[in-house]
Amino acid sequence: MSRFMHVVRAYGLACLAGAAITTGALAQEDHPLPSYLLTDLGALDGGQSFAQGMNDHRVVVGYSEKIIAKHPKGERGRVIAPHAFLWWQPEGMIDLGTLGGAYSEARDVNNAGYVVGLAETAGGAQHAFIASYVKGEVTMWDLNHLVAIPGDGKVPIGTRPAHGKFFEANAINEANEIIVCAELRNTGDVGGFLLTPRFDRLEIRTGTKPPPDFFEVTYLGRLPGQEDCVPLGLNEFGCVVGASGNRAFYWEDGVIELGSIAKGDMVAYAVDDLFTGVGSFDLQACVWDCRMPFAPGVLDHRLHPVAEARDLSAGPNGRFHIVGWSAPALGAQTVATLWNGRNTQLDLNALAIPTPGETTFAVLTDAIAIDRFARIAGTGLTEEGLSHAYLLTPVKPGLPVMKYHQ
């Protein structure tokens, strides 16, 4: 997926000689602030929509309200459920459907156009899916049909913990590796798994059948003393970040805790190909060098102290960006936020230029994903009070460069 790009290392991390990343280590270079063209992605059936991921081809995925049933004649009201969507410029928002049930939600998309997420089956269960949209046709497969489950005769018991069906897929990379969650049968806790393709080619098209045992499954484990393990971010090397209990973790050959300033709630949402992770510590946006997991560097919070970093990108020319949300206080209105190359916290609402003739946003509330061209996807509130997914496209070059003193 585009959140974790193949990039050349253009910046150094200040976790050198055991030192944590600190905002004071940033070089202060003067660059003009960027501007972004704001595009409203709309919604299915005119309701609400929420962005969850994007790739490098301006494809955004998420979920939107869908009218799935109308009440009998004479009764007022309708039945609405979230449906996974894929948005791209030529066609707009496309309903990806479900696995036979009422609802679905897309979490991520890679540059091949494969979408992963969760969906309800005809039997009412929630399963992880992989889907594609090719030549006007949507194909969605249950990921549980592409792997073998321990104890089913194909995978020996003891190879990995016995678990139930995979119920959500949170990210996919360019190698079609996928991170998923399932309930562990012996404890009832949530376990995290990495699905790795056993074959080079994957074709998801209408009329084709899911290849059984396409993915090998690796159990990620969990941090000592913690119960659940929820993987949230994945890079191109198959490295994973997420949350184990209330602690942030990094997985490469095993699961390790990302260090903290003090004991508190921590979560890591994304990791790039330079092994830099972003997330939050007690609702302060922070950044880690995942291979030297000492205390995280807390990002600039002079504009708003309450914040979460959700994604990062090191794009062309070494330009480095982090996006997320921030607020002046707990319970206050959140705003989509960019931490630029000088580690300066910026309100994206002040940088967005509305597209003439489109829906007017009252506020952009979060930024959830950024690609290597510095395009940003997120969700905002319209003047009518509806949540709509949006896309921000840079229209002025020169995002600041984040560099560290060596």
C-alpha positions in Angstrom: 0.0 0.0 0.0 1.1 3.5 -0.6 1.4 4.4 3.0 4.7 2.4 3.2 6.6 3.3 0.1 9.9 2.1 -1.5 12.0 5.2 -0.8 15.7 6.1 -0.5 16.9 7.0 2.9 16.9 10.8 2.9 16.9 11.5 6.5 18.6 10.1 9.7 16.9 9.2 12.9 18.3 10.6 16.1 18.1 7.4 18.0 21.8 7.3 17.8 23.9 6.0 20.7 20.7 5.2 22.6 19.3 8.7 22.3 15.6 9.2 21.7 14.2 11.2 18.8 13.6 14.7 20.1 12.1 17.7 18.5 15.1 19.8 19.4 17.2 17.7 17.1 15.4 19.0 14.0 17.2 21.4 11.7 15.1 24.5 11.2 15.0 25.2 7.5 12.8 27.9 5.9 10.5 26.6 3.2 7.1 27.9 2.0 4.0 26.2 3.4 2.2 23.9 1.0 -1.3 24.4 -0.3 -3.7 21.6 -1.2 -6.7 21.3 -3.6 -9.6 19.8 -1.6 -11.8 17.2 -3.3 -15.0 15.9 -1.7 -15.3 12.2 -2.4 -19.0 12.1 -1.8 -20.9 9.2 -0.3 -23.0 6.2 -1.3 -26.7 7.0 -1.4 -26.0 10.6 -0.3 -25.1 9.7 3.3 -21.8 9.8 5.1 -18.4 8.4 4.2 -15.1 7.8 6.0 -11.6 7.4 4.5 -9.4 4.6 5.8 -6.6 4.2 3.3 -5.1 5.1 -0.1 -2.5 4.1 -2.6 -0.1 6.1 -4.9 -2.6 6.2 -7.8 -5.2 8.5 -6.1 -7.3 5.6 -5.1 -9.0 6.0 -1.7 -10.9 3.3 0.3 -13.1 3.4 3.3 -16.7 2.9 4.1 -19.9 4.8 3.4 -23.6 4.6 4.4 -25.7 2.4 2.1 -29.4 2.0 2.1 -29.8 -1.8 2.2 -33.6 -1.9 2.8 -36.7 0.3 2.8 -39.6 -0.2 5.2 -42.9 -1.5 3.8 -45.3 1.0 2.3 -46.8 3.2 4.9 -43.9 3.1 7.3 -41.3 5.7 7.5 -37.5 5.2 7.7 -35.0 3.0 6.0 -32.3 0.5 7.0 -28.7 1.8 6.6 -25.4 -0.1 6.9 -21.8 0.8 6.1 -20.4 -0.5 2.9 -16.8 -0.6 1.8 -16.0 1.8 -1.0 -13.3 2.4 -3.5 -12.9 5.9 -5.0 -10.9 6.9 -8.0 -11.0 10.0 -10.2 -12.6 8.6 -13.4 -15.6 6.9 -11.8 -16.0 8.4 -8.3 -17.2 6.3 -5.4 -17.8 2.5 -6.0 -19.6 0.2 -3.7 -17.5 -2.9 -3.1 -20.4 -4.9 -1.6 -20.2 -7.5 1.2 -19.6 -11.2 1.6 -23.3 -11.8 1.5 -24.3 -9.9 4.7 -25.3 -6.3 5.5 -22.1 -4.4 6.1 -18.4 -4.1 5.1 -15.5 -1.7 5.6 -12.4 -1.2 3.5 -9.2 -0.6 5.5 -6.4 -0.4 2.9 -5.5 -0.6 -0.8 -2.2 -1.3 -2.5 -0.9 -0.1 -5.9 -2.1 -3.2 -7.6 -5.6 -2.2 -6.6 -6.2 -5.0 -4.1 -8.4 -3.8 -1.2 -8.6 -5.4 2.3 -11.0 -5.0 5.1 -13.9 -6.7 6.9 -17.4 -7.7 5.8 -20.4 -9.6 7.1 -21.1 -13.0 5.6 -24.5 -14.4 4.7 -24.5 -16.3 8.0 -24.0 -13.1 10.0 -20.3 -13.6 10.9 -17.7 -10.9 10.3 -14.8 -12.1 8.1 -11.7 -10.5 6.6 -11.8 -9.9 2.8 -9.6 -9.1 -0.2 -11.3 -7.4 -3.2 -10.6 -5.9 -6.5 -12.3 -3.7 -9.0 -11.4 -4.5 -12.6 -13.2 -3.3 -15.8 -16.3 -2.3 -13.9 -16.7 -5.5 -11.9 -16.1 -5.9 -8.2 -14.8 -9.3 -6.9 -14.6 -9.9 -3.1 -13.1 -13.0 -1.6 -13.2 -14.2 2.0 -9.6 -14.4 3.1 -10.4 -17.4 5.3 -10.9 -19.4 2.0 -7.3 -18.6 1.0 -5.6 -20.1 4.1 -5.6 -23.3 6.0 -6.7 -23.3 9.7 -4.8 -25.3 12.3 -6.6 -28.6 13.0 -8.4 -28.8 9.7 -6.1 -31.5 8.4 -4.0 -29.1 6.3 -2.1 -27.3 9.0 -0.8 -29.5 11.9 -2.0 -28.5 15.4 0.8 -26.7 17.2 2.2 -25.0 14.0 0.4 -21.8 15.3 -2.2 -21.2 18.0 -5.6 -22.6 17.3 -7.8 -19.7 16.2 -11.1 -18.8 14.8 -11.8 -17.2 11.4 -9.9 -14.0 10.5 -12.4 -11.3 11.2 -10.6 -8.2 9.9 -7.7 -7.3 7.6 -6.0 -4.0 8.4 -3.3 -3.4 5.8 -1.8 -4.8 2.6 1.6 -4.1 1.0 2.9 -4.3 -2.6 4.0 -7.9 -2.1 0.3 -8.7 -1.2 1.3 -9.5 2.4 -1.7 -8.8 4.7 -2.1 -8.3 8.4 -5.2 -9.8 9.9 -6.9 -10.5 13.3 -8.5 -13.7 14.7 -9.8 -14.8 18.1 -7.4 -17.3 19.8 -9.5 -20.3 20.9 -7.6 -21.1 24.1 -7.9 -17.7 25.6 -10.5 -15.7 23.6 -8.0 -12.9 23.1 -7.4 -11.2 19.8 -4.3 -12.5 17.9 -2.4 -10.8 15.1 -1.2 -12.7 12.0 0.8 -12.0 8.9 -0.4 -13.6 5.6 2.4 -14.1 3.1 1.7 -15.2 -0.5 3.1 -18.6 -1.4 2.9 -17.8 -5.2 4.0 -14.8 -7.1 0.7 -14.1 -8.9 -2.7 -13.3 -7.5 -5.7 -12.6 -9.7 -9.0 -11.6 -8.2 -11.5 -11.5 -10.9 -15.2 -12.4 -11.4 -15.6 -16.0 -12.4 -12.3 -17.2 -10.8 -12.2 -19.2 -7.7 -10.1 -18.4 -4.6 -6.9 -20.4 -4.6 -6.9 -22.6 -1.5 -3.8 -22.2 0.8 -2.6 -19.2 -1.2 -1.2 -17.6 1.9 1.2 -18.9 4.5 0.2 -17.7 8.0 2.6 -16.4 10.7 1.4 -15.7 14.2 2.9 -12.5 15.6 2.7 -13.3 19.3 2.1 -10.6 21.9 3.9 -8.6 24.5 4.5 -10.2 28.0 1.7 -9.4 30.4 -0.7 -8.2 27.6 -3.7 -10.0 26.2 -4.7 -8.9 22.7 -2.4 -8.2 19.8 -3.8 -6.0 17.0 -1.6 -5.3 14.0 -2.3 -1.9 12.4 0.6 -1.0 10.1 2.8 -2.9 7.6 5.8 -1.9 5.5 7.2 -3.4 2.3 9.6 -5.6 4.3 6.8 -7.4 6.1 7.5 -5.5 9.4 4.4 -4.8 11.5 3.4 -2.3 14.2 0.2 -2.1 16.3 -1.0 -2.4 19.8 -0.7 -5.3 22.3 -2.9 -4.5 25.2 -2.2 -0.8 25.9 1.4 -1.0 24.6 2.7 -0.3 21.2 4.7 -3.1 19.5 7.0 -3.7 16.5 7.3 -7.1 14.9 10.1 -8.2 12.6 11.4 -11.6 13.6 9.5 -11.4 16.9 7.4 -9.0 18.8 9.1 -6.2 20.9 7.7 -3.3 22.8 8.2 0.2 21.4 9.7 2.1 24.4 7.8 4.8 26.2 8.6 7.9 28.3 6.5 6.4 31.1 3.9 3.8 31.5 0.7 4.9 29.7 -1.5 4.0 26.7 0.5 3.6 23.5 -0.4 2.6 20.0 1.6 2.5 16.7 -0.4 3.0 13.5 2.1 3.0 10.7 5.7 2.0 9.8 7.6 3.0 6.7 10.3 1.3 4.8 12.9 3.1 6.9 11.5 1.5 10.0 10.1 4.7 11.3 6.9 4.3 13.2 4.2 6.8 14.2 1.4 6.7 16.7 0.4 8.1 20.0 1.4 8.0 23.7 -1.3 9.1 26.0 -2.8 11.1 23.1 0.4 12.8 22.2 1.5 12.3 18.6 4.9 10.6 18.6 7.5 8.9 16.3 9.9 5.9 16.9 12.9 4.4 15.3 11.4 0.9 15.4 14.8 -0.8 15.3 16.1 1.2 18.3 12.9 1.3 20.3 13.7 3.7 23.1 11.5 6.5 24.2 9.5 8.0 21.4 10.0 11.5 20.1 6.9 13.6 20.9 5.9 15.7 17.9 5.3 19.4 18.0 2.1 20.2 20.0 2.2 24.0 20.3 -0.9 24.4 18.1 -2.9 21.6 19.8 -1.7 19.4 22.7 -4.0 16.4 22.2 -3.1 14.5 19.0 -2.4 11.2 17.2 -0.1 10.6 14.3 -1.7 8.1 11.8 0.6 7.9 8.8 3.9 9.1 7.4 5.6 9.4 4.0 9.1 10.1 2.8 8.4 11.0 -0.8 10.5 12.5 -3.7 13.5 14.6 -2.8 13.5 13.3 0.7 10.5 15.3 1.8 9.1 13.9 5.0 5.5 14.3 6.2 3.4 13.0 9.1 -0.4 13.3 9.2 -3.1 12.7 11.8 -5.4 14.7 14.0 -5.1 17.1 16.9 -7.4 19.0 19.3 -7.0 21.8 21.9 -8.3 19.5 24.6 -10.0 16.2 25.2 -13.5 16.3 23.9 -12.9 19.3 21.7 -13.3 19.4 17.9 -10.5 17.6 16.2 -8.7 19.0 13.1 -6.8 17.2 10.3 -3.1 17.9 11.1 0.2 17.8 9.2 3.6 17.8 10.9 5.9 19.2 8.2 9.6 18.9 7.6 10.4 21.3 10.4 8.3 19.2 12.8 5.8 22.1 12.9 2.2 21.2 13.7 -0.1 22.6 11.0 -3.9 22.7 10.7 -4.7 21.3 7.2 -7.9 23.4 7.2 -5.7 26.5 6.8 -3.9 24.9 3.8 -6.9 23.5 1.9 -8.3 25.2 -1.2 -11.9 24.1 -1.9 -12.7 22.9 -5.4 -15.2 25.3 -7.0 -18.7 23.8 -7.2 -18.1 21.0 -4.7 -19.5 20.4 -1.2 -18.3 22.9 1.4 -16.5 21.5 4.4 -17.0 23.1 7.8 -13.9 21.4 9.1 -11.5 18.6 8.1 -11.5 16.4 11.2 -8.7 13.9 10.5 -6.0 12.9 8.1 -5.7 9.1 7.9 -3.3 8.4 5.0 -0.6 10.1 2.9 1.1 8.8 -0.3 4.6 9.3 -1.6 3.4 12.3 -3.6 2.2 14.0 -0.4 -1.5 13.5 -1.3 -3.6 13.2 1.9 -6.9 11.3 2.5 -9.1 11.8 5.5 -12.6 12.7 6.7 -14.3 16.0 7.3 -17.6 17.5 8.3 -19.7 19.3 5.6 -21.7 22.4 6.3 -24.7 20.1 6.6 -23.1 18.2 9.4 -22.3 15.0 7.4 -19.0 13.2 7.5 -17.4 12.9 4.1 -14.2 11.5 2.9 -11.8 13.9 1.2 -8.6 14.0 -0.8 -6.0 16.8 -0.6 -3.7 17.2 -3.6 -0.6 19.5 -3.3 -0.8 22.5 -5.6 2.3 24.3 -4.5 5.7 22.5 -4.3 8.2 22.8 -1.6 7.1 20.9 1.5 9.9 21.3 4.1 12.5 18.7 4.5 12.9 17.0 7.9 16.6 16.4 8.7 18.4 15.4 11.8 21.8 16.5 13.1 24.1 13.5 13.0 
